[in-house]
């Protein structure tokens, strides 16, 4: 079985744009999943932390927004080439709409899965 190629996207969303981001993500996710070679796409909102929690205990809920809310997305592909095409599609078609909701351009990390 070949290793999948993964992309991690970190979105730092402006506190007053959370509903807008989540609405955009709801529309964007099926389009991302439909890209050739995509095997999975998921996103989560960071609202818990392990900071200050003893090992073995559940994470604690964050109680305030300091400057942004972080959303993490994982986009998985069968090949690096399909990933590249999909990334180009995302930037061409949705970068401007996403950028308006963020405090900084989103961070992109990528690589092959470790088995």
Backbone as a printed PyTorch tensor [residue, N CA C, xyz], in Angstrom:
tensor([[[  0.8310,  -1.1830,   0.0000],
         [  0.0000,   0.0000,   0.0000],
         [  0.8750,   1.2460,   0.0000]],

        [[  0.5910,   2.1670,  -0.9050],
         [  1.3770,   3.3870,  -0.9950],
         [  0.9910,   4.3650,   0.1070]],

        [[  1.9660,   5.1670,   0.4840],
         [  1.7040,   6.1870,   1.4860],
         [  0.8930,   7.3220,   0.8680]],

        [[ -0.0170,   7.8730,   1.6650],
         [ -0.7920,   9.0150,   1.1970],
         [  0.0080,  10.2940,   1.4020]],

        [[ -0.3370,  11.3110,   0.6190],
         [  0.2670,  12.6230,   0.7640],
         [ -0.7280,  13.5090,   1.4920]],

        [[ -0.2730,  14.1610,   2.5500],
         [ -1.1730,  14.9420,   3.3980],
         [ -0.8060,  16.4200,   3.4030]],

        [[ -1.8310,  17.2270,   3.5550],
         [ -1.6640,  18.6700,   3.6870],
         [ -2.3670,  19.0940,   4.9740]],

        [[ -1.6530,  19.8160,   5.8030],
         [ -2.2340,  20.3800,   7.0300],
         [ -2.3590,  21.8860,   6.8070]],

        [[ -3.5700,  22.3950,   6.9970],
         [ -3.8350,  23.8230,   6.8450],
         [ -4.1910,  24.3880,   8.2130]],

        [[ -3.5430,  25.4650,   8.6020],
         [ -3.8440,  26.1330,   9.8650],
         [ -4.4570,  27.4870,   9.5490]],

        [[ -5.6940,  27.6680,   9.9600],
         [ -6.4180,  28.9190,   9.7450],
         [ -6.5360,  29.6410,  11.0890]],

        [[ -6.0680,  30.8860,  11.1670],
         [ -6.2010,  31.7150,  12.3580],
         [ -7.3100,  32.7280,  12.0820]],

        [[ -8.4990,  32.3930,  12.5260],
         [ -9.7030,  33.1390,  12.1510],
         [ -9.9540,  34.2960,  13.1160]],

        [[-10.3130,  35.4460,  12.5430],
         [-10.6680,  36.6220,  13.3370],
         [-11.8650,  36.2790,  14.2210]],

        [[-11.8430,  36.7180,  15.4810],
         [-12.9290,  36.3680,  16.4080],
         [-14.3240,  36.7460,  15.9280]],

        [[-14.4460,  37.8260,  15.1790],
         [-15.7600,  38.2520,  14.7070],
         [-16.1650,  37.5960,  13.3840]],

        [[-15.3450,  36.6690,  12.8890],
         [-15.6100,  36.0170,  11.5970],
         [-15.8150,  34.5080,  11.7210]],

        [[-16.0330,  34.0020,  12.9270],
         [-16.1490,  32.5530,  13.1290],
         [-17.3350,  31.9620,  12.3650]],

        [[-18.4960,  32.5880,  12.4380],
         [-19.6700,  32.0710,  11.7260],
         [-19.4440,  32.0930,  10.2220]],

        [[-18.8050,  33.1550,   9.7330],
         [-18.5110,  33.2570,   8.2980],
         [-17.5480,  32.1540,   7.8630]],

        [[-16.5180,  31.9080,   8.6810],
         [-15.5630,  30.8570,   8.3410],
         [-16.2420,  29.4970,   8.3090]],

        [[-17.0350,  29.2050,   9.3250],
         [-17.6780,  27.8930,   9.3870],
         [-18.6810,  27.7060,   8.2510]],

        [[-19.3550,  28.7630,   7.8330],
         [-20.2580,  28.6740,   6.6820],
         [-19.4720,  28.4370,   5.3990]],

        [[-18.3520,  29.1440,   5.2440],
         [-17.5060,  28.9390,   4.0670],
         [-16.9490,  27.5230,   4.0660]],

        [[-16.4870,  27.0480,   5.2240],
         [-15.9440,  25.6810,   5.2970],
         [-17.0100,  24.6510,   4.9130]],

        [[-18.2430,  24.8410,   5.3770],
         [-19.3250,  23.8970,   5.0620],
         [-19.5420,  23.8090,   3.5550]],

        [[-19.3950,  24.9210,   2.8560],
         [-19.5450,  24.9220,   1.3960],
         [-18.2820,  24.3860,   0.7090]],

        [[-17.1360,  24.6800,   1.2820],
         [-15.8580,  24.3220,   0.6830],
         [-15.5130,  22.8430,   0.8330]],

        [[-15.8660,  22.2380,   1.9580],
         [-15.4720,  20.8570,   2.2370],
         [-15.9110,  19.8690,   1.1390]],

        [[-17.1600,  19.8970,   0.6720],
         [-17.5260,  18.9490,  -0.3950],
         [-16.7430,  19.1830,  -1.6890]],

        [[-16.4360,  20.4370,  -1.9830],
         [-15.6340,  20.7340,  -3.1730],
         [-14.2200,  20.2010,  -3.0150]],

        [[-13.6480,  20.3520,  -1.8260],
         [-12.3020,  19.8360,  -1.5700],
         [-12.2980,  18.3130,  -1.6720]],

        [[-13.3230,  17.6720,  -1.1080],
         [-13.4130,  16.2120,  -1.1340],
         [-13.5870,  15.6790,  -2.5510]],

        [[-14.1460,  16.4890,  -3.4370],
         [-14.3850,  16.0630,  -4.8170],
         [-13.1610,  16.2280,  -5.7190]],

        [[-12.0850,  16.7970,  -5.2050],
         [-10.8860,  16.9670,  -6.0270],
         [-10.2960,  15.5950,  -6.3680]],

        [[ -9.8010,  15.4280,  -7.6020],
         [ -9.2380,  14.1350,  -8.0030],
         [ -8.1450,  13.6660,  -7.0410]],

        [[ -8.2750,  12.4260,  -6.5940],
         [ -7.2710,  11.8230,  -5.7240],
         [ -7.4580,  12.1030,  -4.2510]],

        [[ -8.4240,  12.9370,  -3.8840],
         [ -8.6560,  13.2260,  -2.4660],
         [ -9.2570,  11.9910,  -1.8050]],

        [[ -8.6630,  11.5830,  -0.6830],
         [ -9.1720,  10.4210,   0.0420],
         [ -9.8710,  10.8110,   1.3410]],

        [[ -9.6020,  12.0290,   1.8240],
         [-10.2690,  12.4950,   3.0450],
         [ -9.9880,  13.9740,   3.2340]],

        [[-10.9460,  14.6610,   3.8330],
         [-10.7460,  16.0500,   4.2450],
         [-11.5390,  16.2550,   5.5310]],

        [[-10.8860,  16.8420,   6.5190],
         [-11.5370,  17.0720,   7.8030],
         [-10.9900,  18.3470,   8.4230]],

        [[-11.7590,  18.9190,   9.3270],
         [-11.3460,  20.1540,   9.9750],
         [-11.8440,  20.1450,  11.4150]],

        [[-11.0410,  20.7200,  12.3050],
         [-11.5290,  20.8950,  13.6680],
         [-11.1510,  22.2680,  14.1830]],

        [[-11.9890,  22.7470,  15.0890],
         [-11.7940,  24.0300,  15.7480],
         [-11.1070,  23.7530,  17.0820]],

        [[-10.0090,  24.4270,  17.3190],
         [ -9.2870,  24.2230,  18.5790],
         [-10.0140,  24.9860,  19.6780]],

        [[-10.6560,  24.2380,  20.5700],
         [-11.3010,  24.8860,  21.7020],
         [-11.0540,  24.1290,  23.0000]],

        [[-10.0670,  23.2410,  22.9800],
         [ -9.5960,  22.5610,  24.1930],
         [ -8.0670,  22.5740,  24.1810]],

        [[ -7.4700,  22.4370,  25.3520],
         [ -6.0130,  22.4070,  25.4660],
         [ -5.5990,  21.4390,  26.5640]],

        [[ -4.4110,  20.9100,  26.4280],
         [ -3.8410,  20.0620,  27.4700],
         [ -2.9290,  20.8620,  28.3990]],

        [[ -2.7370,  22.1460,  28.1290],
         [ -1.9140,  22.9920,  28.9910],
         [ -2.4890,  23.0020,  30.4030]],

        [[ -1.6560,  22.7220,  31.3770],
         [ -2.0860,  22.7560,  32.7630],
         [ -2.9120,  21.5560,  33.2010]],

        [[ -2.9650,  20.5240,  32.3720],
         [ -3.7520,  19.3270,  32.6890],
         [ -2.7830,  18.1880,  33.0090]],

        [[ -3.0720,  17.4410,  34.0490],
         [ -2.2230,  16.2990,  34.3950],
         [ -2.3970,  15.1800,  33.3730]],

        [[ -1.3210,  14.4250,  33.1520],
         [ -1.3710,  13.3100,  32.2100],
         [ -2.5070,  12.3710,  32.5610]],

        [[ -3.2190,  11.9250,  31.5430],
         [ -4.3150,  10.9860,  31.7460],
         [ -5.6600,  11.6560,  31.9530]],

        [[ -5.6550,  12.9700,  32.1300],
         [ -6.9040,  13.7020,  32.3180],
         [ -7.3690,  14.2910,  30.9850]],

        [[ -8.6690,  14.5190,  30.8290],
         [ -9.1530,  15.1010,  29.5790],
         [ -8.6880,  16.5480,  29.4380]],

        [[ -8.6060,  17.0250,  28.2120],
         [ -8.1980,  18.4210,  28.0220],
         [ -9.2420,  19.3690,  28.6090]],

        [[ -8.7800,  20.5580,  28.9520],
         [ -9.7010,  21.5600,  29.4900],
         [-10.1690,  22.4730,  28.3590]],

        [[-11.3520,  23.0110,  28.5340],
         [-11.9160,  23.9060,  27.5240],
         [-11.2470,  25.2780,  27.6190]],

        [[-10.9800,  25.8690,  26.4560],
         [-10.4700,  27.2350,  26.4350],
         [-11.6030,  28.1660,  26.8430]],

        [[-11.2840,  29.1940,  27.6130],
         [-12.3360,  30.0530,  28.1540],
         [-12.4070,  31.4270,  27.5130]],

        [[-11.3650,  31.8260,  26.7920],
         [-11.4190,  33.1350,  26.1380],
         [-10.6200,  33.1110,  24.8420]],

        [[-10.9820,  34.0210,  23.9560],
         [-10.2690,  34.1870,  22.6980],
         [ -9.2790,  35.3220,  22.8920]],

        [[ -8.0040,  35.0490,  22.6420],
         [ -6.9870,  36.0770,  22.8240],
         [ -6.8740,  36.9440,  21.5760]],

        [[ -6.5100,  36.3650,  20.4320],
         [ -6.4430,  37.1740,  19.2090],
         [ -7.0930,  36.4880,  18.0120]],

        [[ -7.2820,  35.1720,  18.0940],
         [ -7.8940,  34.4440,  16.9820],
         [ -8.3750,  33.0870,  17.4870]],

        [[ -9.1200,  32.3990,  16.6220],
         [ -9.5070,  31.0170,  16.8880],
         [ -8.8410,  30.1750,  15.8010]],

        [[ -8.1650,  29.1330,  16.2230],
         [ -7.4400,  28.2940,  15.2700],
         [ -8.3040,  27.1270,  14.8090]],

        [[ -8.3180,  26.9430,  13.5050],
         [ -8.9540,  25.7930,  12.8770],
         [ -7.8560,  25.0250,  12.1520]],

        [[ -7.8660,  23.7130,  12.3050],
         [ -6.8870,  22.8470,  11.6540],
         [ -7.6210,  21.9610,  10.6550]],

        [[ -7.1290,  21.9120,   9.4380],
         [ -7.7180,  21.0460,   8.4200],
         [ -6.6580,  20.0620,   7.9420]],

        [[ -7.0870,  18.8490,   7.6630],
         [ -6.2100,  17.8250,   7.1060],
         [ -6.8260,  17.3530,   5.8060]],

        [[ -6.0460,  17.4380,   4.7340],
         [ -6.4930,  17.0980,   3.3920],
         [ -5.5760,  15.9850,   2.8950]],

        [[ -6.1350,  14.8300,   2.5590],
         [ -5.3340,  13.6650,   2.1940],
         [ -5.5300,  13.3040,   0.7280]],

        [[ -4.4190,  12.8720,   0.1020],
         [ -4.4210,  12.5390,  -1.3310],
         [ -3.7090,  11.2230,  -1.6030]],

        [[ -4.0600,  10.6410,  -2.7320],
         [ -3.3980,   9.4020,  -3.1350],
         [ -2.0040,   9.6540,  -3.7130]],

        [[ -1.7850,  10.8260,  -4.3240],
         [ -0.4700,  11.1400,  -4.8990],
         [ -0.1220,  12.6070,  -4.6500]],

        [[  1.1640,  12.8960,  -4.7100],
         [  1.6350,  14.2650,  -4.5400],
         [  1.1690,  15.1360,  -5.7140]],

        [[  1.0630,  14.5480,  -6.9020],
         [  0.6150,  15.3070,  -8.0700],
         [ -0.8310,  15.7720,  -7.9230]],

        [[ -1.6990,  14.8780,  -7.4530],
         [ -3.0970,  15.2720,  -7.2280],
         [ -3.1870,  16.3440,  -6.1480]],

        [[ -2.3380,  16.2440,  -5.1550],
         [ -2.2980,  17.2670,  -4.1130],
         [ -1.9430,  18.6280,  -4.7120]],

        [[ -0.9390,  18.6540,  -5.5510],
         [ -0.5130,  19.9070,  -6.1770],
         [ -1.6170,  20.5460,  -7.0000]],

        [[ -2.3120,  19.7360,  -7.7810],
         [ -3.4190,  20.2650,  -8.5910],
         [ -4.5320,  20.8050,  -7.6960]],

        [[ -4.8550,  20.0730,  -6.6400],
         [ -5.9190,  20.4990,  -5.7410],
         [ -5.5310,  21.7800,  -4.9990]],

        [[ -4.2900,  21.8810,  -4.5940],
         [ -3.8230,  23.0900,  -3.9120],
         [ -3.9300,  24.2970,  -4.8480]],

        [[ -3.5710,  24.1000,  -6.1160],
         [ -3.7210,  25.1780,  -7.1030],
         [ -5.1720,  25.5910,  -7.2510]],

        [[ -6.0640,  24.6030,  -7.3050],
         [ -7.5010,  24.8870,  -7.3960],
         [ -7.9700,  25.6990,  -6.1960]],

        [[ -7.5470,  25.2970,  -4.9820],
         [ -7.9560,  26.0010,  -3.7660],
         [ -7.5000,  27.4550,  -3.8080]],

        [[ -6.2580,  27.6820,  -4.1580],
         [ -5.7180,  29.0410,  -4.1740],
         [ -6.4030,  29.8980,  -5.2480]],

        [[ -6.5960,  29.3460,  -6.4150],
         [ -7.2270,  30.1040,  -7.5020],
         [ -8.6680,  30.4680,  -7.1980]],

        [[ -9.3980,  29.5560,  -6.5850],
         [-10.8410,  29.7370,  -6.4340],
         [-11.3080,  30.2380,  -5.0740]],

        [[-10.5020,  30.0480,  -4.0250],
         [-11.0140,  30.3450,  -2.6830],
         [-10.0720,  31.1340,  -1.7890]],

        [[ -8.8760,  31.4390,  -2.2500],
         [ -7.9140,  32.1320,  -1.3910],
         [ -8.4410,  33.4790,  -0.9000]],

        [[ -8.9770,  34.2820,  -1.7880],
         [ -9.4420,  35.6240,  -1.4090],
         [-10.5460,  35.5610,  -0.3540]],

        [[-11.5030,  34.6630,  -0.5270],
         [-12.5990,  34.5420,   0.4370],
         [-12.0790,  34.1030,   1.8000]],

        [[-11.1260,  33.1750,   1.8110],
         [-10.5410,  32.7180,   3.0760],
         [ -9.7180,  33.8260,   3.7270]],

        [[ -8.8940,  34.5070,   2.9420],
         [ -7.9830,  35.5170,   3.4830],
         [ -8.7330,  36.6330,   4.2050]],

        [[ -9.9120,  36.9560,   3.7630],
         [-10.7040,  38.0250,   4.3870],
         [-11.1090,  37.6840,   5.8240]],

        [[-11.1040,  36.4070,   6.1600],
         [-11.5720,  35.9580,   7.4710],
         [-10.4390,  35.7090,   8.4670]],

        [[ -9.1980,  35.8430,   8.0010],
         [ -8.0400,  35.4420,   8.7920],
         [ -7.2100,  36.6250,   9.2620]],

        [[ -6.4690,  36.4350,  10.3610],
         [ -5.5730,  37.4770,  10.8330],
         [ -4.2350,  37.4480,  10.0830]],

        [[ -3.9340,  36.3280,   9.4360],
         [ -2.6950,  36.1560,   8.6710],
         [ -2.9550,  35.0890,   7.6070]],

        [[ -2.1490,  35.0650,   6.5360],
         [ -2.3310,  33.9990,   5.5470],
         [ -2.2510,  32.6280,   6.2240]],

        [[ -3.0680,  31.6740,   5.7220],
         [ -3.0590,  30.3710,   6.3750],
         [ -1.7520,  29.6490,   6.1240]],

        [[ -1.3580,  28.8740,   7.1250],
         [ -0.1210,  28.1190,   7.1070],
         [ -0.3810,  26.7650,   6.4790]],

        [[  0.5220,  26.3340,   5.6010],
         [  0.3680,  25.0490,   4.9180],
         [  1.6030,  24.1970,   5.2060]],

        [[  1.3740,  22.9880,   5.7030],
         [  2.4320,  22.0000,   5.8820],
         [  2.0280,  20.7610,   5.1110]],

        [[  2.9900,  20.0600,   4.5210],
         [  2.6360,  18.8800,   3.7510],
         [  3.7380,  17.8390,   3.8110]],

        [[  3.3340,  16.6050,   3.5200],
         [  4.3090,  15.5240,   3.4880],
         [  3.6090,  14.1730,   3.4050]],

        [[  4.4090,  13.1330,   3.2500],
         [  3.8710,  11.7780,   3.1950],
         [  3.5630,  11.2690,   4.5930]],

        [[  2.5200,  10.4660,   4.6970],
         [  2.1770,   9.8940,   5.9940],
         [  3.2800,   8.9550,   6.4560]],

        [[  3.4250,   8.8180,   7.7480],
         [  4.3900,   7.9120,   8.3460],
         [  3.6290,   6.6480,   8.7530]],

        [[  4.1540,   5.5000,   8.3360],
         [  3.4730,   4.2490,   8.6740],
         [  4.2940,   3.4520,   9.6530]]])
